[in-house]
C-alpha cells in the first residue's frame, strides 16, 4: 500500500488559473451513426475478442468496430 500523504497548513505559493480545456457535455454525448451488418468470423477471432473484452470490461463488438474504424482511417488516403 502507498504511503499516506500528510498535508500541512503551509503557503501554496503563486497560483494561476488554468483555462477550461474540457469538452462540452454535448461533445461528450456525440454518437457516430452505426449501421447494422452481419459478418462471419472465425471461431479463433471471436474467442480472442470475447476474451479481451472480458479482460477490459467492454463489449467485443465495440472492440471489433474500433479495430475496423482504425484500419479504414489509416488506409483511406492510400487508395484515393
PDB file as gemmi writes it, atoms N, CA and C in Angstrom:
CRYST1    1.000    1.000    1.000  90.00  90.00  90.00 P 1                      
ATOM      1  N   UNK A   1       0.829  -1.177   0.000  1.00  0.00           N  
ATOM      2  CA  UNK A   1       0.000   0.000   0.000  1.00  0.00           C  
ATOM      3  C   UNK A   1       0.879   1.247   0.000  1.00  0.00           C  
ATOM      4  N   UNK A   2       0.431   2.283  -0.701  1.00  0.00           N  
ATOM      5  CA  UNK A   2       1.209   3.513  -0.784  1.00  0.00           C  
ATOM      6  C   UNK A   2       1.199   4.251   0.545  1.00  0.00           C  
ATOM      7  N   UNK A   3       2.242   5.064   0.747  1.00  0.00           N  
ATOM      8  CA  UNK A   3       2.312   5.865   1.958  1.00  0.00           C  
ATOM      9  C   UNK A   3       1.205   6.907   1.957  1.00  0.00           C  
ATOM     10  N   UNK A   4       0.661   7.194   3.113  1.00  0.00           N  
ATOM     11  CA  UNK A   4      -0.362   8.220   3.253  1.00  0.00           C  
ATOM     12  C   UNK A   4       0.320   9.584   3.195  1.00  0.00           C  
ATOM     13  N   UNK A   5      -0.273  10.516   2.449  1.00  0.00           N  
ATOM     14  CA  UNK A   5       0.266  11.857   2.331  1.00  0.00           C  
ATOM     15  C   UNK A   5      -0.267  12.692   3.490  1.00  0.00           C  
ATOM     16  N   UNK A   6       0.630  13.339   4.198  1.00  0.00           N  
ATOM     17  CA  UNK A   6       0.239  14.237   5.287  1.00  0.00           C  
ATOM     18  C   UNK A   6       0.363  15.665   4.797  1.00  0.00           C  
ATOM     19  N   UNK A   7      -0.764  16.359   4.665  1.00  0.00           N  
ATOM     20  CA  UNK A   7      -0.771  17.746   4.216  1.00  0.00           C  
ATOM     21  C   UNK A   7      -0.573  18.660   5.408  1.00  0.00           C  
ATOM     22  N   UNK A   8       0.139  19.752   5.191  1.00  0.00           N  
ATOM     23  CA  UNK A   8       0.409  20.712   6.256  1.00  0.00           C  
ATOM     24  C   UNK A   8      -0.167  22.055   5.844  1.00  0.00           C  
ATOM     25  N   UNK A   9      -0.458  22.871   6.812  1.00  0.00           N  
ATOM     26  CA  UNK A   9      -1.010  24.188   6.564  1.00  0.00           C  
ATOM     27  C   UNK A   9       0.138  25.145   6.255  1.00  0.00           C  
ATOM     28  N   UNK A  10       0.623  25.114   5.009  1.00  0.00           N  
ATOM     29  CA  UNK A  10       1.743  25.944   4.574  1.00  0.00           C  
ATOM     30  C   UNK A  10       1.302  26.788   3.394  1.00  0.00           C  
ATOM     31  N   UNK A  11       1.996  27.883   3.127  1.00  0.00           N  
ATOM     32  CA  UNK A  11       1.651  28.704   1.968  1.00  0.00           C  
ATOM     33  C   UNK A  11       1.820  27.888   0.689  1.00  0.00           C  
ATOM     34  N   UNK A  12       0.912  28.129  -0.276  1.00  0.00           N  
ATOM     35  CA  UNK A  12       0.937  27.365  -1.524  1.00  0.00           C  
ATOM     36  C   UNK A  12       1.815  27.999  -2.583  1.00  0.00           C  
ATOM     37  N   UNK A  13       2.196  29.231  -2.425  1.00  0.00           N  
ATOM     38  CA  UNK A  13       2.985  29.896  -3.442  1.00  0.00           C  
ATOM     39  C   UNK A  13       2.078  30.572  -4.455  1.00  0.00           C  
ATOM     40  N   UNK A  14       2.637  30.949  -5.589  1.00  0.00           N  
ATOM     41  CA  UNK A  14       1.877  31.658  -6.620  1.00  0.00           C  
ATOM     42  C   UNK A  14       0.890  30.691  -7.289  1.00  0.00           C  
ATOM     43  N   UNK A  15      -0.352  31.117  -7.395  1.00  0.00           N  
ATOM     44  CA  UNK A  15      -1.400  30.298  -8.004  1.00  0.00           C  
ATOM     45  C   UNK A  15      -1.804  30.934  -9.324  1.00  0.00           C  
ATOM     46  N   UNK A  16      -2.042  30.117 -10.344  1.00  0.00           N  
ATOM     47  CA  UNK A  16      -2.521  30.643 -11.625  1.00  0.00           C  
ATOM     48  C   UNK A  16      -3.769  29.870 -12.040  1.00  0.00           C  
ATOM     49  N   UNK A  17      -4.673  30.571 -12.699  1.00  0.00           N  
ATOM     50  CA  UNK A  17      -5.912  29.974 -13.159  1.00  0.00           C  
ATOM     51  C   UNK A  17      -5.637  29.292 -14.494  1.00  0.00           C  
ATOM     52  N   UNK A  18      -6.090  28.042 -14.628  1.00  0.00           N  
ATOM     53  CA  UNK A  18      -5.906  27.286 -15.861  1.00  0.00           C  
ATOM     54  C   UNK A  18      -7.187  27.389 -16.682  1.00  0.00           C  
ATOM     55  N   UNK A  19      -7.045  27.728 -17.960  1.00  0.00           N  
ATOM     56  CA  UNK A  19      -8.191  27.837 -18.856  1.00  0.00           C  
ATOM     57  C   UNK A  19      -8.898  26.481 -18.953  1.00  0.00           C  
ATOM     58  N   UNK A  20     -10.227  26.511 -18.984  1.00  0.00           N  
ATOM     59  CA  UNK A  20     -11.012  25.279 -19.100  1.00  0.00           C  
ATOM     60  C   UNK A  20     -10.751  24.642 -20.466  1.00  0.00           C  
ATOM     61  N   UNK A  21     -10.222  23.438 -20.482  1.00  0.00           N  
ATOM     62  CA  UNK A  21      -9.884  22.753 -21.722  1.00  0.00           C  
ATOM     63  C   UNK A  21     -10.759  21.526 -21.956  1.00  0.00           C  
ATOM     64  N   UNK A  22     -11.687  21.267 -21.045  1.00  0.00           N  
ATOM     65  CA  UNK A  22     -12.532  20.083 -21.173  1.00  0.00           C  
ATOM     66  C   UNK A  22     -13.641  20.316 -22.201  1.00  0.00           C  
ATOM     67  N   UNK A  23     -14.048  19.273 -22.932  1.00  0.00           N  
ATOM     68  CA  UNK A  23     -15.119  19.424 -23.918  1.00  0.00           C  
ATOM     69  C   UNK A  23     -16.472  19.648 -23.247  1.00  0.00           C  
ATOM     70  N   UNK A  24     -17.391  20.266 -23.989  1.00  0.00           N  
ATOM     71  CA  UNK A  24     -18.753  20.472 -23.506  1.00  0.00           C  
ATOM     72  C   UNK A  24     -19.453  19.124 -23.400  1.00  0.00           C  
ATOM     73  N   UNK A  25     -20.482  19.018 -22.552  1.00  0.00           N  
ATOM     74  CA  UNK A  25     -21.243  17.769 -22.461  1.00  0.00           C  
ATOM     75  C   UNK A  25     -21.822  17.325 -23.804  1.00  0.00           C  
ATOM     76  N   UNK A  26     -22.200  18.284 -24.652  1.00  0.00           N  
ATOM     77  CA  UNK A  26     -22.738  17.925 -25.971  1.00  0.00           C  
ATOM     78  C   UNK A  26     -21.699  17.178 -26.804  1.00  0.00           C  
ATOM     79  N   UNK A  27     -20.438  17.572 -26.670  1.00  0.00           N  
ATOM     80  CA  UNK A  27     -19.378  16.901 -27.411  1.00  0.00           C  
ATOM     81  C   UNK A  27     -19.125  15.501 -26.871  1.00  0.00           C  
ATOM     82  N   UNK A  28     -19.320  15.321 -25.591  1.00  0.00           N  
ATOM     83  CA  UNK A  28     -19.110  14.008 -24.995  1.00  0.00           C  
ATOM     84  C   UNK A  28     -20.235  13.049 -25.338  1.00  0.00           C  
ATOM     85  N   UNK A  29     -21.425  13.581 -25.597  1.00  0.00           N  
ATOM     86  CA  UNK A  29     -22.584  12.744 -25.881  1.00  0.00           C  
ATOM     87  C   UNK A  29     -22.680  12.369 -27.353  1.00  0.00           C  
ATOM     88  N   UNK A  30     -21.747  12.849 -28.175  1.00  0.00           N  
ATOM     89  CA  UNK A  30     -21.771  12.577 -29.615  1.00  0.00           C  
ATOM     90  C   UNK A  30     -21.728  11.077 -29.887  1.00  0.00           C  
ATOM     91  N   UNK A  31     -22.619  10.644 -30.731  1.00  0.00           N  
ATOM     92  CA  UNK A  31     -22.627   9.240 -31.143  1.00  0.00           C  
ATOM     93  C   UNK A  31     -22.540   9.191 -32.662  1.00  0.00           C  
ATOM     94  N   UNK A  32     -21.591   8.424 -33.144  1.00  0.00           N  
ATOM     95  CA  UNK A  32     -21.441   8.260 -34.576  1.00  0.00           C  
ATOM     96  C   UNK A  32     -22.528   7.319 -35.074  1.00  0.00           C  
ATOM     97  N   UNK A  33     -23.025   7.611 -36.266  1.00  0.00           N  
ATOM     98  CA  UNK A  33     -24.064   6.765 -36.845  1.00  0.00           C  
ATOM     99  C   UNK A  33     -23.507   5.365 -37.070  1.00  0.00           C  
ATOM    100  N   UNK A  34     -24.279   4.388 -36.657  1.00  0.00           N  
ATOM    101  CA  UNK A  34     -23.874   2.993 -36.825  1.00  0.00           C  
ATOM    102  C   UNK A  34     -24.867   2.314 -37.755  1.00  0.00           C  
ATOM    103  N   UNK A  35     -24.351   1.411 -38.560  1.00  0.00           N  
ATOM    104  CA  UNK A  35     -25.181   0.653 -39.489  1.00  0.00           C  
ATOM    105  C   UNK A  35     -25.050  -0.820 -39.127  1.00  0.00           C  
ATOM    106  N   UNK A  36     -26.167  -1.466 -38.943  1.00  0.00           N  
ATOM    107  CA  UNK A  36     -26.151  -2.900 -38.601  1.00  0.00           C  
ATOM    108  C   UNK A  36     -25.743  -3.704 -39.827  1.00  0.00           C  
ATOM    109  N   UNK A  37     -24.919  -4.712 -39.582  1.00  0.00           N  
ATOM    110  CA  UNK A  37     -24.473  -5.602 -40.641  1.00  0.00           C  
ATOM    111  C   UNK A  37     -24.244  -6.988 -40.046  1.00  0.00           C  
ATOM    112  N   UNK A  38     -24.136  -7.954 -40.888  1.00  0.00           N  
ATOM    113  CA  UNK A  38     -23.835  -9.309 -40.447  1.00  0.00           C  
ATOM    114  C   UNK A  38     -22.479  -9.701 -41.013  1.00  0.00           C  
ATOM    115  N   UNK A  39     -21.661 -10.302 -40.172  1.00  0.00           N  
ATOM    116  CA  UNK A  39     -20.327 -10.720 -40.615  1.00  0.00           C  
ATOM    117  C   UNK A  39     -20.037 -12.091 -40.010  1.00  0.00           C  
ATOM    118  N   UNK A  40     -19.396 -12.928 -40.770  1.00  0.00           N  
ATOM    119  CA  UNK A  40     -18.985 -14.241 -40.279  1.00  0.00           C  
ATOM    120  C   UNK A  40     -17.518 -14.159 -39.870  1.00  0.00           C  
ATOM    121  N   UNK A  41     -17.240 -14.536 -38.642  1.00  0.00           N  
ATOM    122  CA  UNK A  41     -15.879 -14.512 -38.124  1.00  0.00           C  
ATOM    123  C   UNK A  41     -15.432 -15.929 -37.801  1.00  0.00           C  
ATOM    124  N   UNK A  42     -14.132 -16.129 -37.806  1.00  0.00           N  
ATOM    125  CA  UNK A  42     -13.623 -17.438 -37.399  1.00  0.00           C  
ATOM    126  C   UNK A  42     -13.816 -17.583 -35.896  1.00  0.00           C  
ATOM    127  N   UNK A  43     -13.893 -18.795 -35.433  1.00  0.00           N  
ATOM    128  CA  UNK A  43     -14.045 -19.075 -34.000  1.00  0.00           C  
ATOM    129  C   UNK A  43     -12.856 -18.502 -33.239  1.00  0.00           C  
ATOM    130  N   UNK A  44     -11.660 -18.602 -33.824  1.00  0.00           N  
ATOM    131  CA  UNK A  44     -10.451 -18.092 -33.185  1.00  0.00           C  
ATOM    132  C   UNK A  44     -10.549 -16.589 -32.950  1.00  0.00           C  
ATOM    133  N   UNK A  45     -10.959 -15.836 -33.972  1.00  0.00           N  
ATOM    134  CA  UNK A  45     -11.080 -14.379 -33.846  1.00  0.00           C  
ATOM    135  C   UNK A  45     -12.132 -13.997 -32.821  1.00  0.00           C  
ATOM    136  N   UNK A  46     -13.277 -14.638 -32.905  1.00  0.00           N  
ATOM    137  CA  UNK A  46     -14.363 -14.310 -31.986  1.00  0.00           C  
ATOM    138  C   UNK A  46     -13.966 -14.623 -30.541  1.00  0.00           C  
ATOM    139  N   UNK A  47     -13.352 -15.763 -30.323  1.00  0.00           N  
ATOM    140  CA  UNK A  47     -12.903 -16.124 -28.972  1.00  0.00           C  
ATOM    141  C   UNK A  47     -11.885 -15.112 -28.441  1.00  0.00           C  
ATOM    142  N   UNK A  48     -10.978 -14.692 -29.320  1.00  0.00           N  
ATOM    143  CA  UNK A  48      -9.975 -13.702 -28.924  1.00  0.00           C  
ATOM    144  C   UNK A  48     -10.644 -12.409 -28.461  1.00  0.00           C  
ATOM    145  N   UNK A  49     -11.553 -11.862 -29.281  1.00  0.00           N  
ATOM    146  CA  UNK A  49     -12.189 -10.590 -28.935  1.00  0.00           C  
ATOM    147  C   UNK A  49     -13.066 -10.710 -27.693  1.00  0.00           C  
ATOM    148  N   UNK A  50     -13.748 -11.827 -27.530  1.00  0.00           N  
ATOM    149  CA  UNK A  50     -14.562 -12.018 -26.334  1.00  0.00           C  
ATOM    150  C   UNK A  50     -13.680 -12.077 -25.086  1.00  0.00           C  
ATOM    151  N   UNK A  51     -12.557 -12.773 -25.173  1.00  0.00           N  
ATOM    152  CA  UNK A  51     -11.637 -12.868 -24.040  1.00  0.00           C  
ATOM    153  C   UNK A  51     -11.079 -11.497 -23.682  1.00  0.00           C  
ATOM    154  N   UNK A  52     -10.629 -10.752 -24.691  1.00  0.00           N  
ATOM    155  CA  UNK A  52     -10.064  -9.422 -24.447  1.00  0.00           C  
ATOM    156  C   UNK A  52     -11.127  -8.466 -23.920  1.00  0.00           C  
ATOM    157  N   UNK A  53     -12.340  -8.558 -24.419  1.00  0.00           N  
ATOM    158  CA  UNK A  53     -13.427  -7.693 -23.952  1.00  0.00           C  
ATOM    159  C   UNK A  53     -13.721  -7.958 -22.477  1.00  0.00           C  
ATOM    160  N   UNK A  54     -13.720  -9.220 -22.083  1.00  0.00           N  
ATOM    161  CA  UNK A  54     -13.913  -9.557 -20.669  1.00  0.00           C  
ATOM    162  C   UNK A  54     -12.784  -8.974 -19.817  1.00  0.00           C  
ATOM    163  N   UNK A  55     -11.574  -9.078 -20.327  1.00  0.00           N  
ATOM    164  CA  UNK A  55     -10.416  -8.580 -19.601  1.00  0.00           C  
ATOM    165  C   UNK A  55     -10.498  -7.071 -19.380  1.00  0.00           C  
ATOM    166  N   UNK A  56     -10.974  -6.318 -20.393  1.00  0.00           N  
ATOM    167  CA  UNK A  56     -11.049  -4.858 -20.306  1.00  0.00           C  
ATOM    168  C   UNK A  56     -12.445  -4.351 -19.952  1.00  0.00           C  
ATOM    169  N   UNK A  57     -13.341  -5.251 -19.618  1.00  0.00           N  
ATOM    170  CA  UNK A  57     -14.711  -4.901 -19.202  1.00  0.00           C  
ATOM    171  C   UNK A  57     -15.417  -4.021 -20.240  1.00  0.00           C  
ATOM    172  N   UNK A  58     -15.434  -4.504 -21.460  1.00  0.00           N  
ATOM    173  CA  UNK A  58     -16.104  -3.787 -22.536  1.00  0.00           C  
ATOM    174  C   UNK A  58     -16.798  -4.790 -23.445  1.00  0.00           C  
ATOM    175  N   UNK A  59     -17.366  -4.302 -24.520  1.00  0.00           N  
ATOM    176  CA  UNK A  59     -18.081  -5.143 -25.472  1.00  0.00           C  
ATOM    177  C   UNK A  59     -17.140  -5.605 -26.587  1.00  0.00           C  
ATOM    178  N   UNK A  60     -17.237  -6.869 -26.943  1.00  0.00           N  
ATOM    179  CA  UNK A  60     -16.370  -7.357 -28.027  1.00  0.00           C  
ATOM    180  C   UNK A  60     -16.765  -6.732 -29.359  1.00  0.00           C  
ATOM    181  N   UNK A  61     -18.065  -6.437 -29.543  1.00  0.00           N  
ATOM    182  CA  UNK A  61     -18.497  -5.782 -30.777  1.00  0.00           C  
ATOM    183  C   UNK A  61     -17.865  -4.399 -30.899  1.00  0.00           C  
ATOM    184  N   UNK A  62     -17.785  -3.691 -29.788  1.00  0.00           N  
ATOM    185  CA  UNK A  62     -17.182  -2.361 -29.781  1.00  0.00           C  
ATOM    186  C   UNK A  62     -15.700  -2.449 -30.142  1.00  0.00           C  
ATOM    187  N   UNK A  63     -15.012  -3.454 -29.627  1.00  0.00           N  
ATOM    188  CA  UNK A  63     -13.595  -3.627 -29.943  1.00  0.00           C  
ATOM    189  C   UNK A  63     -13.393  -3.906 -31.432  1.00  0.00           C  
ATOM    190  N   UNK A  64     -14.221  -4.769 -31.991  1.00  0.00           N  
ATOM    191  CA  UNK A  64     -14.113  -5.093 -33.416  1.00  0.00           C  
ATOM    192  C   UNK A  64     -14.421  -3.853 -34.260  1.00  0.00           C  
ATOM    193  N   UNK A  65     -15.470  -3.101 -33.870  1.00  0.00           N  
ATOM    194  CA  UNK A  65     -15.841  -1.875 -34.593  1.00  0.00           C  
ATOM    195  C   UNK A  65     -14.694  -0.870 -34.561  1.00  0.00           C  
ATOM    196  N   UNK A  66     -14.060  -0.685 -33.392  1.00  0.00           N  
ATOM    197  CA  UNK A  66     -12.942   0.250 -33.281  1.00  0.00           C  
ATOM    198  C   UNK A  66     -11.744  -0.195 -34.116  1.00  0.00           C  
ATOM    199  N   UNK A  67     -11.502  -1.491 -34.155  1.00  0.00           N  
ATOM    200  CA  UNK A  67     -10.419  -2.017 -34.977  1.00  0.00           C  
ATOM    201  C   UNK A  67     -10.667  -1.728 -36.458  1.00  0.00           C  
ATOM    202  N   UNK A  68     -11.886  -1.991 -36.912  1.00  0.00           N  
ATOM    203  CA  UNK A  68     -12.222  -1.735 -38.317  1.00  0.00           C  
ATOM    204  C   UNK A  68     -12.167  -0.247 -38.644  1.00  0.00           C  
ATOM    205  N   UNK A  69     -12.642   0.605 -37.724  1.00  0.00           N  
ATOM    206  CA  UNK A  69     -12.576   2.054 -37.936  1.00  0.00           C  
ATOM    207  C   UNK A  69     -11.129   2.524 -38.044  1.00  0.00           C  
ATOM    208  N   UNK A  70     -10.262   2.035 -37.178  1.00  0.00           N  
ATOM    209  CA  UNK A  70      -8.846   2.416 -37.214  1.00  0.00           C  
ATOM    210  C   UNK A  70      -8.198   1.991 -38.522  1.00  0.00           C  
ATOM    211  N   UNK A  71      -8.499   0.771 -38.956  1.00  0.00           N  
ATOM    212  CA  UNK A  71      -7.948   0.266 -40.208  1.00  0.00           C  
ATOM    213  C   UNK A  71      -8.412   1.133 -41.381  1.00  0.00           C  
ATOM    214  N   UNK A  72      -9.712   1.429 -41.410  1.00  0.00           N  
ATOM    215  CA  UNK A  72     -10.264   2.221 -42.509  1.00  0.00           C  
ATOM    216  C   UNK A  72      -9.649   3.616 -42.546  1.00  0.00           C  
ATOM    217  N   UNK A  73      -9.528   4.276 -41.399  1.00  0.00           N  
ATOM    218  CA  UNK A  73      -8.946   5.620 -41.361  1.00  0.00           C  
ATOM    219  C   UNK A  73      -7.493   5.622 -41.810  1.00  0.00           C  
ATOM    220  N   UNK A  74      -6.768   4.598 -41.450  1.00  0.00           N  
ATOM    221  CA  UNK A  74      -5.347   4.524 -41.811  1.00  0.00           C  
ATOM    222  C   UNK A  74      -5.169   4.356 -43.315  1.00  0.00           C  
ATOM    223  N   UNK A  75      -6.094   3.657 -43.973  1.00  0.00           N  
ATOM    224  CA  UNK A  75      -5.917   3.337 -45.380  1.00  0.00           C  
ATOM    225  C   UNK A  75      -6.778   4.171 -46.322  1.00  0.00           C  
ATOM    226  N   UNK A  76      -7.579   5.070 -45.830  1.00  0.00           N  
ATOM    227  CA  UNK A  76      -8.462   5.860 -46.693  1.00  0.00           C  
ATOM    228  C   UNK A  76      -7.685   6.694 -47.714  1.00  0.00           C  
ATOM    229  N   UNK A  77      -6.650   7.374 -47.274  1.00  0.00           N  
ATOM    230  CA  UNK A  77      -5.888   8.237 -48.176  1.00  0.00           C  
ATOM    231  C   UNK A  77      -5.024   7.470 -49.157  1.00  0.00           C  
ATOM    232  N   UNK A  78      -4.658   6.244 -48.837  1.00  0.00           N  
ATOM    233  CA  UNK A  78      -3.742   5.478 -49.692  1.00  0.00           C  
ATOM    234  C   UNK A  78      -4.412   4.979 -50.971  1.00  0.00           C  
ATOM    235  N   UNK A  79      -5.739   4.743 -50.903  1.00  0.00           N  
ATOM    236  CA  UNK A  79      -6.401   4.180 -52.088  1.00  0.00           C  
ATOM    237  C   UNK A  79      -7.050   5.259 -52.952  1.00  0.00           C  
ATOM    238  N   UNK A  80      -7.080   6.501 -52.484  1.00  0.00           N  
ATOM    239  CA  UNK A  80      -7.721   7.572 -53.257  1.00  0.00           C  
ATOM    240  C   UNK A  80      -6.845   8.159 -54.308  1.00  0.00           C  
TER     241      UNK A  80                                                      
END                                                                             
